[in-house]
Amino acid sequence: MVKLLLAGASGMVGSALLRQALQDPRIEWVLAPGRRALPAHPRLRSPQVDFNALPAQADWWPVDAVICALGTTLRDAGSRAAFRKVDHAYPLALARLARSHGVGTYVLTSASGADPRSRLFYSRTKGELECELATLGFDSLTLVRPALLGGRRETHRPLEKAGMRVLGVLDPLLPRRYRVVPAEAVARSLLQAAVDARPGLHVVESEQIARSPES
């Protein structure tokens, strides 16, 4: 059974993943550190942390696998620096500390088009994070790269909602890699990668997520 650390459990993908993990008999328990405590569950522990200063000596670091579902948007972050902190600095700090405590498996929610050489700030940030994670020596590292996510968000984004409606109509006509990917399907891919813990570096592109029979 897997002892799992989940970062980003309050987000769209993270909350879906938390529900799935707590129902999965392969998961012994879930540790979900965050800014606020989560509703009580017999197999859940949710210590309150500041991701700007993660507690390096906390007794909960030794787990079997870490899934990072941390992320924001440039609009919600308010600046490039704030975005980079959430989507690069936090996941990298989490990975470094987990590795220092002997964690062998790390699974990241990245993004379609992640590329350290991209001219797009968003894609470049994601790509740079992927490259840095690959240098940390995890036994198993999986990068899941969804395209536009489908599902309910806590924050109201009218332009994104309108875009989702348009894409919903066009979805059957789009190549698989550009189709909207349900958050539940992304969560399943992340959880499966953490449980499988296949040795080496693995990249799951958006079209591979969409092929999930349950999507």
C-alpha positions as CSV (number, residue, x, y, z in Angstrom):
1,M,0.0,0.0,0.0
2,V,1.2,3.5,-0.9
3,K,1.7,6.4,1.5
4,L,1.0,9.4,-0.6
5,L,1.9,13.1,-0.2
6,L,-0.4,15.3,-2.3
7,A,0.4,19.0,-2.8
8,G,-2.4,21.2,-4.2
9,A,-5.3,19.2,-2.9
10,S,-7.7,22.2,-2.9
11,G,-7.3,22.8,-6.7
12,M,-9.5,21.4,-9.4
13,V,-7.2,18.5,-10.3
14,G,-5.9,18.1,-6.7
15,S,-9.4,17.8,-5.2
16,A,-10.4,15.2,-7.7
17,L,-7.3,13.3,-7.0
18,L,-7.8,13.5,-3.2
19,R,-11.3,12.0,-3.6
20,Q,-9.9,9.2,-5.8
21,A,-7.0,8.5,-3.5
22,L,-9.2,8.2,-0.3
23,Q,-11.4,5.7,-2.1
24,D,-8.5,3.7,-3.5
25,P,-7.6,0.5,-1.5
26,R,-4.1,0.7,-2.8
27,I,-3.5,4.0,-0.9
28,E,-2.7,3.5,2.8
29,W,-3.1,7.2,3.7
30,V,-2.8,10.6,2.2
31,L,-0.8,13.6,3.6
32,A,-2.1,16.8,2.0
33,P,-0.1,19.8,3.3
34,G,-1.7,23.2,2.5
35,R,-2.6,26.7,3.6
36,R,-5.7,25.4,5.4
37,A,-6.8,22.1,7.0
38,L,-9.1,19.8,4.9
39,P,-12.3,18.1,6.1
40,A,-11.4,15.2,8.5
41,H,-11.0,11.7,7.1
42,P,-9.6,8.6,8.8
43,R,-6.9,8.2,6.1
44,L,-6.1,11.9,5.6
45,R,-3.7,14.2,7.4
46,S,-3.6,17.8,6.3
47,P,-1.0,19.9,8.2
48,Q,-1.1,23.6,7.6
49,V,2.1,24.9,5.9
50,D,3.5,27.9,4.2
51,F,5.0,26.9,0.8
52,N,7.4,29.8,1.0
53,A,9.0,28.0,4.0
54,L,8.2,24.3,4.0
55,P,9.2,22.6,7.3
56,A,12.3,20.7,6.3
57,Q,12.4,18.5,9.4
58,A,8.7,17.6,9.6
59,D,8.0,14.0,10.6
60,W,5.7,13.5,7.6
61,W,8.2,13.7,4.8
62,P,9.0,9.9,4.5
63,V,6.3,8.8,2.1
64,D,6.3,6.4,-0.9
65,A,5.3,9.0,-3.5
66,V,4.6,12.7,-4.0
67,I,2.1,14.1,-6.4
68,C,2.3,17.8,-7.1
69,A,-0.9,19.4,-8.4
70,L,0.2,22.9,-7.5
71,G,-0.5,25.6,-10.1
72,T,-2.1,28.9,-11.0
73,T,-2.6,31.2,-14.0
74,L,-0.9,34.4,-14.9
75,R,-4.2,36.2,-14.4
76,D,-4.8,34.8,-10.9
77,A,-1.2,35.2,-9.9
78,G,-1.1,38.8,-10.9
79,S,2.4,38.9,-12.1
80,R,5.0,36.7,-13.8
81,A,7.1,36.6,-10.6
82,A,4.1,35.4,-8.6
83,F,3.2,32.8,-11.2
84,R,6.7,31.5,-11.3
85,K,6.7,31.1,-7.5
86,V,3.6,28.9,-7.5
87,D,4.4,26.9,-10.7
88,H,8.1,26.6,-10.4
89,A,9.6,27.5,-7.0
90,Y,7.0,25.6,-4.9
91,P,7.0,22.3,-6.9
92,L,10.8,22.3,-7.0
93,A,11.2,23.0,-3.3
94,L,8.7,20.3,-2.6
95,A,10.7,17.9,-4.8
96,R,14.1,18.7,-3.3
97,L,12.8,18.2,0.3
98,A,11.0,15.0,-0.6
99,R,14.1,13.6,-2.3
100,S,16.3,14.6,0.7
101,H,14.0,12.4,2.9
102,G,14.4,9.4,0.6
103,V,11.2,9.7,-1.5
104,G,11.7,7.8,-4.7
105,T,8.6,8.7,-6.7
106,Y,7.5,12.2,-7.9
107,V,4.5,12.9,-10.2
108,L,3.9,16.4,-11.6
109,T,0.9,18.1,-13.1
110,S,2.7,19.9,-15.9
111,A,1.1,21.3,-19.1
112,S,0.9,20.5,-22.8
113,G,3.6,22.3,-24.7
114,A,6.0,22.5,-21.7
115,D,9.4,23.4,-23.2
116,P,12.4,25.2,-21.6
117,R,13.1,26.8,-25.0
118,S,9.6,28.1,-25.6
119,R,9.0,31.7,-26.3
120,L,5.9,31.5,-24.2
121,F,6.5,32.4,-20.6
122,Y,4.0,29.8,-19.3
123,S,5.3,26.9,-21.4
124,R,8.9,27.9,-20.7
125,T,8.3,27.9,-16.9
126,K,6.7,24.5,-17.1
127,G,9.6,23.2,-19.2
128,E,12.3,24.6,-17.0
129,L,10.7,22.9,-14.0
130,E,10.5,19.6,-15.7
131,C,14.2,19.8,-16.6
132,E,15.2,20.7,-13.0
133,L,13.1,17.8,-11.6
134,A,14.9,15.4,-13.9
135,T,18.3,16.2,-12.2
136,L,17.1,15.3,-8.7
137,G,17.6,11.6,-9.0
138,F,14.1,10.3,-8.4
139,D,13.7,6.6,-9.1
140,S,10.4,7.3,-10.8
141,L,9.5,10.7,-12.3
142,T,6.3,11.2,-14.3
143,L,5.3,14.4,-16.0
144,V,1.6,14.6,-16.9
145,R,0.9,17.3,-19.5
146,P,-2.8,18.0,-19.9
147,A,-4.1,20.6,-22.3
148,L,-7.1,22.8,-21.2
149,L,-8.7,21.3,-18.1
150,G,-12.4,20.7,-17.9
151,G,-14.2,20.8,-14.6
152,R,-15.4,23.1,-11.8
153,R,-13.0,25.7,-10.4
154,E,-13.3,27.5,-7.1
155,T,-12.5,30.8,-8.9
156,H,-14.9,32.4,-11.4
157,R,-13.2,32.8,-14.8
158,P,-15.9,34.1,-17.3
159,L,-13.6,34.2,-20.3
160,E,-12.3,30.7,-19.7
161,K,-15.8,29.5,-19.2
162,A,-16.9,30.9,-22.6
163,G,-13.9,29.4,-24.2
164,M,-14.7,26.0,-22.7
165,R,-18.2,26.2,-24.3
166,V,-16.7,26.9,-27.7
167,L,-14.2,24.1,-27.3
168,G,-17.0,21.8,-26.2
169,V,-18.7,22.3,-29.5
170,L,-15.5,21.9,-31.5
171,D,-14.1,19.0,-29.5
172,P,-15.0,16.2,-31.9
173,L,-13.2,18.1,-34.7
174,L,-10.0,18.8,-32.8
175,P,-6.9,16.6,-32.8
176,R,-6.8,14.6,-29.5
177,R,-3.9,16.5,-28.1
178,Y,-5.9,19.8,-28.2
179,R,-9.1,18.5,-26.7
180,V,-10.4,19.5,-23.3
181,V,-9.2,17.0,-20.7
182,P,-11.5,16.3,-17.6
183,A,-9.8,17.0,-14.3
184,E,-10.9,13.6,-13.1
185,A,-9.0,11.9,-16.0
186,V,-5.9,13.9,-15.2
187,A,-6.2,12.9,-11.5
188,R,-6.5,9.2,-12.5
189,S,-3.3,9.5,-14.5
190,L,-1.4,11.1,-11.7
191,L,-2.6,8.6,-9.1
192,Q,-1.8,5.6,-11.4
193,A,1.7,6.9,-12.0
194,A,2.3,7.3,-8.2
195,V,1.0,3.7,-7.6
196,D,2.9,2.1,-10.5
197,A,6.1,4.0,-9.7
198,R,7.7,2.8,-12.9
199,P,11.5,3.3,-12.9
200,G,12.8,6.2,-15.0
201,L,11.4,9.3,-16.6
202,H,7.9,9.2,-18.1
203,V,5.9,11.8,-20.0
204,V,2.1,11.5,-20.3
205,E,0.9,13.8,-23.1
206,S,-2.7,15.1,-23.2
207,E,-3.9,12.7,-25.9
208,Q,-2.8,9.8,-23.7
209,I,-4.9,11.1,-20.8
210,A,-7.9,11.5,-23.1
211,R,-7.7,7.9,-24.2
212,S,-8.5,6.7,-20.6
213,P,-11.5,4.4,-20.9
214,E,-13.2,6.3,-18.0
215,S,-12.7,9.8,-19.4
